[in-house]
Amino acid sequence: MTYNILISDPLSEDGIYPLRQADGFNIVMETNLTPEQLGERIKDFDALLVRSQTQVTRDIIEKAQHLKIIGRAGVGVDNIDLEAATEHGIIVVNAPDGNTNSAAEHTIAMLMSMARKIPQAFYALRNQNWDRKSYVGVELKNKTLGVIGLGRIGTEVAARAKGQRMNVIAYDPFLTAEKAAKMGVDFGSVEDVIKAADFITVHTPLLKETRHLINAEAFKLMKDGVQIINCARGGIIDENALYDAIKSGKVAGAALDVFEQEPMVDFRLLDLPEVVATPHLGASTIEAQESVAVDVSNDVISYFTTGTVRNSVNLPSVPKEVMAKIEPYFDLAERLGRFLTDLSDGTAEEVNIQYSGELANVEVGPLTRNALKGLLKRHLGENVNDVNALYLANQKGITVNESKSTTAKGFTNLMTMEVKNANGTRTAAGTLLNGQGARIVKVDNYLVDIVPQGHLVFIRHNDRPGVIGRVGTLLGEEGVNIATMQVFRSNAGGDAIMMLSIDKVAEDSGLAQLESLAEIEHVTAINM
């Protein structure tokens, strides 16, 4: 059988070489098609390969009569309607690893350029100004590089910095002492990193939690003369705070490849002589462009020859009869993952999920991926989805085990999720109550009845008279309204837990005050 492949954006010939060499593929390259032309041409093709230029809209997808897979030669898939592709059973793949080396090299290039003031010196020399005294730099040897975010790119940057004989201290929500030791880096909290580092580079996704992660308060904690690099995402560094920190002398240099608004409209930072910058060139190498094309080409070949892909970014098709049974549990699975992310203190090392009752008789892989999505999403952002969650868990060194039991302990179905890390094991079990939706019915060894929605506060305490009143009074003084409060205990006067549902996010100061109460052992905010 021959599969027809349409390439509608310019791709490297070396990148699509695997497709040209594989048997059974007819490749047609037609670029600069109008939407109308693409809508007409797509009817005859089994696969579509694009970069960022082609807009694969719902209208295009609905006109595709034979399309099985869309390959995006790059990381972002914002030019592809994922919802429409999923609805029509079309797999979308991208190339998340293809630009890793280029981005890491660019980060090191920016680091060195900043440390030795190379762009500034070149600009002066080009203007016929032979000035050596103004451009005295600093060596990297024996300096400390702080790496915030130790994913693919952050890990490569750390390795290259070690090659420059730098000391490296890193933060990543999935970094453990064992992993850090193998890499030869120190690790700590974000605060630990920014306090210790002479140079700081960020490599996190841009999330609600990471937007302006490096802000005015963070700059106050840094060493005088610190130097900052951002080749990840604009917005991780508060540009106004960075400007002020440079003007005050706190920050001696900044190297920026990404900005809060692109193309730039505010050039104040570039007016500062301490700043070196490039226009988002981290992945702009010949090799990276070839690599991303190779990755999607190989995924297209694999899909049509084995039915599997490595880098899918949407849901695979599931038989309708299976979907009908498990789809109602998708939300519960993800919420269990979210719940245990906040409840667990530390990086997950092992995840065990057991399906009991009627769920034991069906394929539950999609539920496991939803649970992992909930577990990972808080740290990795919206790029985590049902398909790549298991791959990302494996990449982070998290062991995932799945088991089944026909005994559901009084429930028609029960899903139990256990997360293990260096600090211990936390467990939550959930089910669907008829007409009432998702419920968490067990937390560790306590039988509970929790609606996994909104803002929750989990309190471990000693069962003593007056504890509930003191908790309510303290939160009231903080302006926090309690919607529901449930208390569960193992025995009178012993260990107990309290679960509060509140109307707004609890401030850290309020949680700290709760934890200071004599009867309270631990307080955890859980955002569902």
N, C-alpha and C positions, 0 to 999 in steps of 0.2 A: 504494500500500500504506500502511496506517495502523499505526503503532507505538504500543503502549500503554506509558505511562511512569507508574510509581508513585513518589510522593514520600511517604516515611514519617516524615520529621522536618520541623519547621517551617522553611521556606526563604522568603527574601524574595521577594515578588511581583515586584519589580523584577529580582531575580536570575534568575527563571525566565521573564522576559519573552521572551527569545530563543526558548524552546521554545514558548511560547504563540503566537508570531508565525509560526513555521515551519510549512510545510504537512506533513501526514501524521503528526502526533503527537497522540495522545489522552492528556491529562494527568489523572491522578487523584491528589488529595492526601488521604491518610488517615493521620493521626498518632496516636501513642499506641496502636498496635496491640500486642497481646500476641504473644509468639513463635508461639503456636498460630495466632492470627489472620493473622499475616504469612505463616506457612507455607502457609496455605490460599489467601490472596490472591495470593501471588507466582506461582502457576501460570499466571496469565493475562497476565503482563507481560513485555515485551521489555527494559525498563530499570528500574533502581531507583536513586533518588537519596536519599541520607541525609546526616545530619551525624554527631554522635557518639553520639546516643541509641540508634538502632537497631543491634542486634547482628546482623550478617549472618553467621550461623554456617554450618558445613558442612551441618547439617540443613536450614537454609533454602535453601541453594544446591542441595542435592540434590532439593528439592521443586520447584525452578524449572524448568519444562518448556520455556520459550521465552526465558529470560533471556540477553541477549547482553552487557550492559554494566552495571556498577555505578559510580555517580558519588558520590564523597565530597566534599561541600562544605566543604573544609578541607584541612589538610596531612596530619595523622595518619590512618592506615588500620588502627589496631590493633583497631577494632571489626569488621573484615572479615576473614574467613578467606581470605587470599590463595592459600594452597596449594590449597584446595578450588576457588576460582574458576578458578585456572589449569588444574587437572585437568579442569574442565568447559568449558574454552574460553571463559570469561567474562572480558572485559577489565575491569580496575578502573582508574578514573582519579581523580585528586585535583586540588587547586588550590594548587600550591606558591607561586605568585606573588601570590595574592590579598591576603595580609596584609602584603606588603612595606612599603607606605607607612605603614600604621598602626603597625607595629612600629618603623619608623625614627622616626616622629614621637614615639612614646611614649618611645623612648630619649632623644631630645633634650629632651622635656619633663622626664624624670627628671633629666637632666644639669643643666638650668637650675634645677629645684626644689632640687636638692642644693647647687648652687653659691651660690644666694641664700637658702637655708634657708627657703623659702617655707612648707612644711607646719608646721615648728616654730613659725614666727612666727604663722601663722594659729591654731595650737592655743593659743598663749599669749594671743593677742588674744581668742579665743573664751572663754577663762577670765578675761576682763576684766583682763588684765595688759598694760598698754601699755609694752612693753620694746623699745627700739630698739637698745640697745647690745649685747645678747646675740646679735643675729642679723645681724651684719655679714658680708656674703658676699664673693665674689671675682668679678671679671669673667672672661668667657671670651676676650675679645679678646687676641691674642698669646700665649695659653696653648697648650700642645701636647696634643692629643688622641691617645692611642694606641689604634688599632683593631686588635684581634686577631680575624682572620677577615673577609675582604673579599669575601664573597659578595653576594647581592642586597641583604640588609638592611645589612650592613656598608658596602657601597658608598654606599647612600643616606644613611647616617649621616655618612659622611665628607664627602659633598657638602654636607649641611646644616651641618656644623661649619665648612667652608670659608666658607659664607655668614655665619657668625658671626665671621669673620676669625680663626679658630683655625688654628694649624699642625697638620698631621696627619701622623703616622707610623704605618705599618700593617705588619702581618705577615699573609701568606696563603701557603700552599704553592704556589699557582698565580700569585702576583704576580711579574711581571717588571719590570725597570727601565723598559722601554718603556711598559708599562701604567701604572706608577706615575707616569711623567712626563706621560702624557696626562691623568691624574686630578689632577695637581698635588699629589701626596703624596710624602713620603719613605717608604722601606721598609727593612726590616731583619729580623733574627731576632726571636723572641719576647723574648729577653733585651734586644736593642737597644730594642724598643718600651717595655718596662716600665721601663728605665733612664731613657729620655728624656721620658716623658710626665708631665704634670701631672694629667691625667684619663685613665683607662683604661676602655674599654668592650669587652666580649667578644661575639663573634658567630659562634661555631663550633658545629658539632654536638657533642653529648655522646658522646664515644667513650672507649675505654680510654685513648687517648693524651691526651685533653683533660680527663678527669676530674681535678679538683683541679689543673688547669694553673696556676691562681693559688693558690699554697700558701705555707707559711711561708718557704720559701727564696726564692720570687719576691718576697714582700713586703720581704725584706731588701735586694733590689736596687733597689727603687723609691725615688723622691725622698721626703724627709720631707714630710708634708702632702698626699700624693697622694690623689685621690678616685676611687672605683671604681663602675662601672655594670655591672649584669648584667640584661639584658632578653632573654637568649637561652635558656639551659637551666640549671636548677638542678644544681649539682654541678661546674660548671666552676670555680667559686670554692670553696675549702675554707672553709666557714662558721666552723669553729672557729678557723682561722688568721686569718680576717678579724676575728673578735671580738677576738682577742688583739692584732692590729695596730691596731685602733681604740683599745682600752684603753691601749695603750702610747703612743699619739699619732702613730704612724707614718702611719696613714691618717686623714685629716681628715674624710672623708665617704664614705658608701656609699649607692647608690640601687639597690634590688633589686625586680625584678618577678617573679622566679622563685626557687625554693628547692629544696634537696636533697630535702625531703619536702613534698609538697602533698596535701591541705591541711596547713598548718604545725602542728607539735606542739611545736617548740622556739622560744620567742619571745624568747630572750636577746638576739638582735641588735636586736629592735624595742624593747628597753628602753634602748638606747643613743641619746642625743639626736643623734648624728651620722648616724643612719640614717633614710632615707626609703624607703617601701616601698608596693607595690601588689600585689593578689592575682592575679597573672598576667593582666594586662589588655592586653598588647601588641597582640593582634589584636581586641580588643573594641571595634570601632567599627561604626556602621551601614554605612559604606562598605565595610569589609572583609567583613562578612557578605554584603553584596550582591555584591561582587566575586567571592568564591569560588563563589557560586551561578551567576553568569554564566559563569565559567570551565568548570564542569562541564556546564552546559547546552549551551554551544557544543561541547564535546567529544562529548556525546551526539548532537547534530545532525550533527557531522562524521562520526562513526562510521557512522551509518545512511545518510548521503548519499554519502560518499566512501570509507568503509572505513578512514579514518585518524584518529588521535587525537594530541593533543600531549602530554598528561600521564599516560600509562599508567604504572602501578606494578607491573605483572606481565607475564608473557610473553604475546605474541600467539600465536594458534594457528599451527602449522607443519604442512604436509602430512606425513602419517605416513612416507611413503617417504623424504622429505628428512631428517626427524628421526632415522630409523633410521641414516642414514649419518653425521650430524654430531654426534649426542648424545654418543658416546664421547669426543669432542674438547672438550666444554664445559669440563671440569676443567682440561685442559692449557692451553686458551686463557686461563682466568682466572689460572692459576699463572704463565704467561709474563708477564702484566700485573703481577702482584704482584712477581715477580722483578725486572723492569726498573724498577719504582717505587723499590725500594731501591737497585738498582745504579746508576741514573742520579743524578747529582749536579746537582740543579736542577729547575726547573719544565719539564714537557714542553711543547714548542711544536709539534711535529709527530710523528705516529705513522704509520708505514708497515707494513702487514701483507701478507705474500705467502703465498698458499696454493699448494702444489706437489703434483704427483702426482694421485691420484684426487679430492682435494678441489677441484681446479680445475674439476671437472665438475658441482658442485652449488652450491646457494645457501649462501653462507658468512656472510651478514649476522649471524645469531645468534652465530657464533663471534667475529666482530669485536666485537660488543657485550659478550660475555663477557670478551674480552681488555681492553677499555676499563674494564669493571667492576673487574677486578683492578687495573688501573693507577690508577683514581680512588678506590677504596674506602678505601685507607689514609688519605686526607685528608678524604674527604667522608662516610665512615661507611656504615652499613647502608642508608641511603636510596638508594644507587646500586644499580640493578639492570640486568638485561639489556636492558630496554626503554628506560630513560631515560639509559643510559650515553652514547650517542652525542649526545643532546641536551645533556647536561651538559658533554661534551667541547667541543662547539661553543660553549656558553655561556662556557666558560673560555678560548676563543680557541685551542683545540688543533686543528690541521689533521689530518684522518684520511684516509689513502689506503689503498685496498684493491686488490691485484693478484693475478693468477693465472698459474701456469706449469705445463705438463704435465711438466716435468723436476723430479724430486724428489731428485736427487743420491744415489741408492742406497737411498732410502727409499720405501716405498709411498706415504706421505703426509708432508709436512713443512710446518710452520707457522713462518714467520720473522717476528719482530716487531722493529721498529727504532724507537727513541725518540730524537728530536733535541731539543736545547736549547742554550742559550747556551754551555754548557761542552763540547759535542761530541755525538757519536752513540754510543749503546750498542745492541747487537744480541743477541738470543737466539733460537735456533731449537729447536723441540721436535717430538717425534713420539710415537707409541704403539708400544711394543715388544710383540710378541705374547705375551700371558700375563704380562707384567711391568709393564704400566701406563705412565704418562707418563715421558718422559725429556727433559731438555734436552741437545741433542747439539752445540750450538755456542754459544759466548759470544764476541762480537766476532769475532776471526779465529782463535780456538782451537777445535779439535774436542774435545769433552768428552763425558762420560757422567754426568750428574747427575740424581739422583732429587729432584724439586722438592718436598720435604716437610720439615717440622720447622724447626729452627734451623740456618742456614748462615752460614759466614763466607767471604767472597770476598777473596783476597789477591793483589795484583799485586806482583811482586817480581823481583829479578835472580836468575838461575839460578846460585847459588854453593854450594859445598859447605858443609854444616852448617846451612843455612837451615831445613830441615824440623825438625831436632833442636831448634833454638832456639825455633821456634814451639811445638812440642809441650811443651817444658820450661816455657816461660812460661805457657801455658794451664793446665798441670798445677799450677803454683804458684798460679794463680787459682781452682783447684778446678773447672776446666772439663774435662769428659771428652770426648775426641774419639771419635766413633762411626766415622767414615770420613774419609780424607784422600786427595785426588787432586791430582796435579801435572801440569800441561800446559805445554809450552814450544814456542816457535817454532824455536829452535836452541840447541845446547849453549852455556851461558855467556851467553845473551841474556835477553830478556824472558820472563817466565813468569807463570803464574797458579796459585794453589792454592785448592782448594775444600774446606772442612771442613764436616762434619756433626757438630754438637755436641748434647749432651743437654739443655742449658738455655740460656737467653738469655745471651749474653756481656755482661758489664758494660762500660760505657764506659771505665772505667779500664783494663781488660784490653786492650781494642782499642787504646787510646792507647799502651800499652806495646808492643804488637805493632808499631804504626806507627813507634815510635821506633827499631826495629832498623834498622841501616844498610842492609841489603839490601831492606827492605820499602818499596815506593813508596806503597801505599794499602791500607787495610783497610775492608771494608764488611760490616756485619751485615745478613743477609737473613732475614726472618721469613716463612716460608711457611705 
